[in-house]
Every structure is written in C-alpha cells, then in structure tokens.
Amino acid sequence: MAGGAQLTPPDVRARYDVFHTDCPARDVVDHVTSRWGIWVLICLQRGDLRFFELRESIQGVSEKMLSQSLRALVQDGLVWRRVEPTTPPQVTYGLTEFGKELGEPLEELFGRITRRLSAPGEE
C-alpha cells in the first residue's frame, strides 16, 4: 500500500484579529465607526442620495470630511459612487450589499439609543 502525504486544503477564510495593528479588517472598522462614517451609513440606509443631499442630512459635517468619509467607505466596498456626466457633475451614493449588512445593526443601535433617551425615568 503506497503511503502519501495527506493534503489538507488551506483555510480559504483568512483569520482576522481586529486587535492586531496590521489586520485589514481594522481599517474597515475604523472607517465605519469614524465620526462621520457611521452617519453616512445610517443616512444611506434610507436610500441613495446625491452629495449635497448627504451634506444637508448630516448636520455639522464639512464638505471635506464628508468627501473623505465617502472616499474611504467606497474604497472599503460599503458604498458605491455614480457620477453623471453633467455640468456640474451629479454624484450619487448608495449602499452596496456589504454596506446594507453593516448599516442595519448601526441603525438598530441608533434606534435603541433614541428610544432610551426619549423615555426618561426608565432605569
């Protein structure tokens, strides 16, 4: 009987440890939980929006910070970006499937917080 090496398939899913500084998932977590990233994801849960609509919806965000947050979320695959060739260009943003998956629990968290704050005296 011929003996041979038993091959074990490599683990196709990479192991991530977000507590380790070089973990690629850590960047995504940082972008999602950034000061403005979380609001972008919650806002886009309601539907696709153009840049100025996002800026108007998220009070207090500057154009620069909104642009940086959107750029990071697009790069992470959470948000898609569509540019229409008009003058000036119309840019629309929406959530990818991955963005919708992450946005749902964030919206639920926000809902729990606001319900708790609107019900004073309940301990």
N, C-alpha and C positions, 0 to 999 in steps of 0.2 A: 504494500500500500504506500503510495507516494505521499510524502508529507509536504505541506506547502505553508507558506505564510498566510495567515488568515487576515484578509484585508477588512479593515473597518472603515466605513465611509466617514469622511470628515464631517464634523458638525457644521451643517450648512448655515445655521443661525449663529451669527457672531455673538460672543458674550460681551455684554456691556456692563460697565461699572461706573455709574454717573458720579461716584465719589472720587474717581481717579481723574486727574487733570487732563489726560490725553484721550479720554473717552469721547468719541464722535457724537454720541447722544447728548453729552453735556452741553454742547453748543446749541442744539435744538431746544433743550430745556431752558437754557439761558434766554434764548430769543422769545420763546413762548411766554415765559414768566417775567420778561422785561417790563419796565414801567408802561410802555405803550403797546407792546406786542399782545398782551392779554386783552386789551380793549379792542384792538383790531380784530382779533379772532372772535370775540363776543359780538362785535358790531356786524361782522360779515356773516354771522350765523343767520341773520335776518334776510340776507340776500346780497347779490352783487351790487357794488357801489363804485361810483367814479371817485377819483382822488378828492375832489372838492367836497363831495358828499361825506366821505370818511372824515375829512378835516372838520367839517361842520358838526358831525355827530359826536366826535370825541373832543369835548371841550378841553382847552388847555394845551393841546398838542400843537407844536410848531410844524410848519411845512417840512423843515429839515429833519426833525425827529420822526415824523410820520413817514417820510421818504426812506430814512434809514431802517425803520422797523419793517416797512413793507419789503424793502430790498432783502433783508435777512430772512423774512418769512417766505418770500418767493424762492430764494436760494435753498431753503430747507425743504421745499416741496409742500408747504402748508397752504400757500396762497398762489393763485395763478394771476397773470397780468396780461391784459389785452390792450393793444394800442391801435386806435383807429386813425387812419391817415387823413386827418382833417387839419384845418388851421384855426386855432391851435390844436395839437393832437388831443384826442379824448382817450384817457386811460381808465380802464375799468378793472376792478379787482374782485375776486371771488375766492371761495374756499375750495381746495382740492378735497378728494375723499379723506385723505390723511388729516387735513385741516378741520374737516367736519367732525371727524372722530375725536380730535383733541379739543375742539371748541365746545362740544356738547357738555362734558363734565365741567368746563370752566363756566359756562352759562348756568349750569345747575348750582355750582358753588356760589356764584354771584346771586342767584335767586334765593338760596338759603340765607345768605348774609342779609339781603334786603328784607326778607320776611322776618328774620330775627330782630332787625333794627326797627321794623315797623310795628312790632308787638312789644312795647315797653312793659316792664314789670314781670315778664315771664322769666323765671330763673330755672 
